[in-house]
């Protein structure tokens, strides 16, 4: 972990020279106090990311998993392509679900726009339990261009790394391939049991750009609104 001595967040915030038209003295004092907290939050995010990067080697992937992709069958190793790190989002779109999860869909719609950039650094794929034909059809309906979709036909991967009961739940797992060995690196492990009172279960940092935007507004994310697959025209 870094041992660089940092200036206090309060000291850095005190150097802020930003002002907006007609703001009150009380607003600026409160805003600079908030700025100090935002600086601390940025530092905490980086500390957590550094701690994550420093994890010991994870468990070796125990078996060869097989999937159906948009271009045909694929094994687990092939999902890496020419990259050494593989990130897999498990999409709540199981065969018993008539339509996919709106929350997952909102997240993946944002990720589709980032996928070409992400692909410069790592391999990113989306896996669901529905047949690949259903996944491709919804990809076209949604207008996704860059996400790579795979069907976990047997459910072997899902039972090992998402839900032992093959439940239709979301998951985000990261794997590494070093010296020919594929290992699990990290997964999101925050859920209902670790949520604070009155809070929706979610990870930190939140993977959804939607919430990052809305959290910066006075309305906030609230407790009773969630994204939908479509909205009536206004």
Secondary structure as UniProt FT lines:
FT   HELIX           9..14
FT   TURN            21..22
FT   HELIX           25..53
FT   STRAND          66..69
FT   TURN            70..71
FT   STRAND          72..75
FT   HELIX           77..80
FT   TURN            81..82
FT   STRAND          85..90
FT   TURN            95..96
FT   HELIX           102..118
FT   TURN            119..121
FT   STRAND          123..128
FT   HELIX           132..142
FT   STRAND          149..151
FT   HELIX           156..161
FT   TURN            164..165
FT   STRAND          171..178
FT   TURN            179..180
FT   STRAND          181..187
FT   HELIX           192..194
FT   TURN            197..198
FT   HELIX           209..214
FT   TURN            215..216
//
